[in-house]
Amino acid sequence: THGLQVTNQVFRHAKLKGASYINKPKMRHYVHCYALHCLDIEQSNHFRKLYKERGENVGAWRQACYYPLVEMARRNGWDIEGVFNRNEKLRIWYVPTKLRQLCHVEKSKDSDSCSYD
């Protein structure tokens, strides 16, 4: 099926990044890492290298991958779905809940700061 093939793409991506212990059911936790890779390969590679050099664990890398995506959502009027939908490889994925939540939190911070102008 199409879904399985897609899961395999993310699975291979995560494996390549050195997250060798990941099993397929956990793949949804890495969709955002794959998304960053699809949307900004340079930043994705930079993060990977940085965390590898620091000897940090995969969890730290995984956390870091959220923030550039939140930034992209901000530049896109907080429409993270739109960011995903405009990308050929990402439009078949759901936006991860954690990423939505982060966007929501950042958006409300933004609107707070605007009201003090």
Backbone bond lengths (Angstrom), bond angles and torsions (degrees), N, CA, C in turn:
res aa  C-N    CA-C-N  psi(-1)  N-CA   C-N-CA  omega(-1)  CA-C   N-CA-C  phi
1 T - - - 1.462 - - 1.523 110.13 -
2 H 1.318 114.17 162.19 1.451 121.40 -179.19 1.536 111.00 -60.85
3 G 1.362 115.82 -43.93 1.463 121.37 -177.97 1.510 112.50 -58.06
4 L 1.327 115.66 -44.29 1.459 120.15 -178.15 1.519 110.75 -65.36
5 Q 1.300 116.15 -41.65 1.458 121.35 179.65 1.530 109.88 -59.64
6 V 1.322 115.39 -39.74 1.456 120.60 179.80 1.521 110.74 -68.03
7 T 1.337 115.77 -44.51 1.462 119.79 177.12 1.517 109.30 -56.23
8 N 1.301 116.40 -40.12 1.459 120.50 179.31 1.523 112.05 -61.66
9 Q 1.329 117.37 -36.60 1.464 120.61 177.85 1.519 110.47 -61.24
10 V 1.322 115.85 -47.37 1.460 119.70 -178.86 1.518 109.68 -67.55
11 F 1.325 115.36 -38.91 1.458 121.30 179.45 1.527 110.36 -59.11
12 R 1.329 116.04 -47.89 1.467 120.29 178.65 1.516 110.68 -63.16
13 H 1.327 116.08 -40.17 1.454 120.72 179.68 1.532 110.36 -59.89
14 A 1.330 116.43 -47.35 1.458 120.60 -178.25 1.530 110.48 -66.09
15 K 1.315 116.43 -40.42 1.465 120.77 178.45 1.520 110.49 -61.06
16 L 1.324 115.64 -43.61 1.465 120.61 178.55 1.513 111.50 -59.78
17 K 1.313 115.40 -32.82 1.449 120.25 -176.84 1.518 110.73 -80.21
18 G 1.311 116.92 3.05 1.460 119.45 176.49 1.514 113.38 93.27
19 A 1.303 117.21 6.80 1.456 119.22 179.06 1.526 108.17 -89.91
20 S 1.301 115.42 64.50 1.467 120.12 -167.65 1.524 112.93 -72.68
21 Y 1.330 117.24 -18.49 1.462 118.86 -176.92 1.526 112.13 -84.35
22 I 1.313 117.66 -4.21 1.463 120.25 -175.99 1.521 110.33 -68.14
23 N 1.316 115.27 136.38 1.463 117.41 171.14 1.518 108.61 -104.97
24 K 1.293 116.36 165.38 1.471 119.45 -171.96 1.530 113.85 -62.02
25 P 1.327 119.55 -37.97 1.467 116.73 178.32 1.532 112.87 -59.27
26 K 1.324 117.16 -25.92 1.464 119.68 -179.53 1.522 112.21 -81.66
27 M 1.314 117.09 -2.89 1.460 120.04 -172.44 1.511 112.96 -56.40
28 R 1.320 116.47 -33.61 1.468 117.44 -176.43 1.526 111.72 -62.10
29 H 1.332 116.99 -20.44 1.465 119.34 176.92 1.519 112.43 -74.32
30 Y 1.320 115.53 -10.31 1.465 119.47 -177.08 1.519 113.41 -113.84
31 V 1.327 116.15 5.32 1.463 118.96 -178.90 1.524 110.01 -58.10
32 H 1.336 116.68 -39.73 1.469 118.74 -177.47 1.526 111.64 -67.97
33 C 1.338 117.48 -31.31 1.472 120.42 177.25 1.532 109.42 -66.56
34 Y 1.317 113.98 -41.57 1.465 120.18 177.54 1.535 109.59 -65.45
35 A 1.330 115.61 -39.19 1.464 120.65 179.31 1.524 110.31 -60.97
36 L 1.327 116.14 -44.80 1.464 119.27 179.68 1.519 109.69 -61.66
37 H 1.325 115.47 -40.60 1.460 120.96 179.05 1.540 110.82 -60.60
38 C 1.343 115.82 -40.95 1.468 119.86 -179.76 1.524 111.96 -71.54
39 L 1.326 116.77 -34.94 1.461 121.00 -171.97 1.530 112.59 -90.87
40 D 1.323 115.75 -30.78 1.466 119.20 -176.77 1.518 108.71 -151.55
41 I 1.322 114.89 80.39 1.466 119.65 -173.14 1.535 111.78 -62.81
42 E 1.315 116.99 -31.73 1.461 118.96 -179.31 1.523 111.29 -66.20
43 Q 1.305 115.32 -46.45 1.466 118.86 179.01 1.521 110.65 -65.55
44 S 1.315 116.13 -38.94 1.455 121.02 178.47 1.530 110.40 -59.35
45 N 1.313 116.48 -47.83 1.465 120.91 179.74 1.524 111.70 -66.03
46 H 1.318 115.81 -37.57 1.458 121.25 179.56 1.536 110.16 -61.71
47 F 1.329 115.89 -46.92 1.463 120.13 178.65 1.516 111.29 -59.72
48 R 1.321 114.11 -44.69 1.454 118.69 -175.72 1.519 110.32 -61.06
49 K 1.326 115.08 -44.58 1.457 121.54 -178.56 1.538 109.54 -64.40
50 L 1.326 114.99 -45.95 1.456 121.34 -178.81 1.527 111.57 -56.97
51 Y 1.319 115.92 -48.45 1.463 120.03 -175.73 1.517 111.26 -72.32
52 K 1.312 116.01 -31.49 1.452 120.27 177.34 1.525 109.73 -67.38
53 E 1.344 115.71 -45.90 1.463 120.31 -179.53 1.524 111.41 -62.54
54 R 1.312 116.11 -37.83 1.465 119.81 179.67 1.521 111.67 -76.48
55 G 1.333 115.34 -10.14 1.465 119.42 -177.66 1.521 112.56 69.47
56 E 1.316 115.77 25.59 1.468 119.01 -179.76 1.517 110.17 -78.69
57 N 1.316 114.34 160.87 1.460 116.93 -178.91 1.523 110.88 -81.86
58 V 1.315 114.33 169.96 1.456 121.28 -176.02 1.532 111.00 -63.55
59 G 1.323 116.59 -30.52 1.462 120.76 179.80 1.527 111.97 -60.22
60 A 1.330 115.87 -40.54 1.466 120.86 -179.73 1.527 109.94 -65.89
61 W 1.327 115.30 -41.91 1.474 120.74 177.31 1.526 109.92 -62.49
62 R 1.338 114.24 -43.29 1.457 119.08 -177.52 1.526 110.71 -62.07
63 Q 1.339 116.92 -42.06 1.475 121.09 177.66 1.526 110.48 -61.10
64 A 1.323 115.82 -44.67 1.464 121.21 -175.44 1.526 111.57 -61.99
65 C 1.299 116.72 -31.21 1.472 120.76 -177.19 1.527 113.01 -66.28
66 Y 1.330 117.09 -19.02 1.464 118.27 -179.59 1.527 112.41 -68.56
67 Y 1.339 116.00 -38.65 1.467 118.60 -165.32 1.526 115.39 -67.74
68 P 1.322 118.93 -40.11 1.474 117.50 175.20 1.524 111.96 -62.37
69 L 1.326 116.87 -31.22 1.473 120.33 179.98 1.526 110.24 -70.82
70 V 1.335 115.81 -38.10 1.466 120.24 176.38 1.533 108.99 -62.44
71 E 1.320 115.23 -40.57 1.465 121.26 178.33 1.540 110.75 -62.35
72 M 1.325 116.12 -41.71 1.476 120.15 178.23 1.529 109.98 -63.67
73 A 1.337 115.58 -39.79 1.468 119.75 178.43 1.530 109.46 -62.64
74 R 1.328 115.98 -42.30 1.471 120.06 179.76 1.532 110.49 -58.47
75 R 1.319 115.04 -45.08 1.474 119.17 -178.97 1.524 111.67 -68.96
76 N 1.313 115.38 -16.09 1.456 120.82 -177.34 1.534 110.99 -106.98
77 G 1.330 115.85 29.31 1.466 119.75 179.69 1.516 112.89 63.02
78 W 1.321 116.36 32.12 1.466 124.68 179.26 1.525 113.48 64.22
79 D 1.308 116.91 21.18 1.465 119.79 178.81 1.529 109.33 -95.68
80 I 1.319 115.79 81.72 1.476 119.84 -177.66 1.531 110.34 -68.00
81 E 1.340 116.95 -32.61 1.478 119.15 175.86 1.525 110.18 -59.13
82 G 1.325 115.17 -42.81 1.458 120.17 179.91 1.516 111.54 -61.02
83 V 1.335 116.25 -39.17 1.467 120.52 178.44 1.530 109.39 -60.56
84 F 1.324 115.84 -45.36 1.467 120.90 178.92 1.527 110.96 -66.26
85 N 1.344 115.59 -45.12 1.471 119.69 -173.51 1.514 113.92 -66.36
86 R 1.314 116.70 -27.58 1.463 118.71 -178.50 1.521 112.40 -80.28
87 N 1.325 116.01 -8.90 1.456 118.80 179.63 1.526 109.66 -100.60
88 E 1.321 114.37 125.21 1.461 123.03 -178.15 1.534 111.54 -47.10
89 K 1.325 117.34 -47.95 1.473 120.81 -173.44 1.522 112.26 -80.82
90 L 1.316 117.11 -19.87 1.467 118.93 -172.61 1.515 113.53 -99.11
91 R 1.330 116.94 -17.65 1.463 117.39 -170.51 1.526 112.61 -64.94
92 I 1.314 117.85 -18.94 1.468 119.80 178.88 1.526 112.46 -84.98
93 W 1.324 117.78 -5.20 1.470 121.01 -179.49 1.512 111.32 -96.44
94 Y 1.337 114.56 148.16 1.460 119.08 167.19 1.515 107.43 -76.84
95 V 1.312 116.32 146.07 1.465 119.67 172.67 1.529 106.70 -70.51
96 P 1.336 117.69 127.00 1.473 119.27 -178.53 1.534 111.67 -59.72
97 T 1.330 114.77 143.03 1.466 121.44 -178.08 1.522 111.64 -55.44
98 K 1.313 116.40 -44.40 1.470 119.99 -177.68 1.536 110.10 -60.86
99 L 1.300 116.58 -38.50 1.457 120.61 -179.82 1.535 110.16 -67.27
100 R 1.325 115.94 -41.56 1.469 120.24 176.05 1.525 110.60 -59.05
101 Q 1.342 114.80 -45.38 1.467 120.14 -178.05 1.528 110.76 -62.26
102 L 1.342 115.92 -44.59 1.464 119.80 179.16 1.530 111.04 -60.54
103 C 1.315 115.93 -42.09 1.468 120.28 178.45 1.526 110.04 -61.62
104 H 1.310 114.86 -41.54 1.463 120.35 -178.68 1.532 110.35 -63.12
105 V 1.322 116.31 -45.96 1.464 122.22 179.86 1.530 110.49 -61.48
106 E 1.329 115.57 -47.31 1.472 119.70 -179.17 1.524 111.22 -65.88
107 K 1.312 115.59 -37.22 1.460 119.82 179.75 1.526 110.21 -63.69
108 S 1.326 116.75 -42.21 1.462 118.56 -178.99 1.527 110.50 -70.39
109 K 1.341 117.28 -32.56 1.471 119.72 173.45 1.515 109.55 -61.29
110 D 1.342 115.08 -43.99 1.467 120.67 -179.89 1.521 111.32 -59.96
111 S 1.317 116.40 -46.68 1.460 118.56 -175.50 1.529 110.02 -70.74
112 D 1.341 117.49 -29.08 1.462 120.36 173.69 1.522 110.73 -61.65
113 S 1.323 114.85 -48.58 1.460 118.64 -175.74 1.527 111.29 -67.17
114 C 1.320 117.30 -29.91 1.463 120.76 179.54 1.520 110.86 -66.31
115 S 1.320 116.60 -35.65 1.458 119.41 -172.58 1.528 111.74 -71.80
116 Y 1.327 117.87 -12.04 1.462 119.76 178.79 1.518 113.01 -90.90
117 D 1.327 116.54 -4.29 1.478 118.64 -176.79 1.520 111.63 -60.64
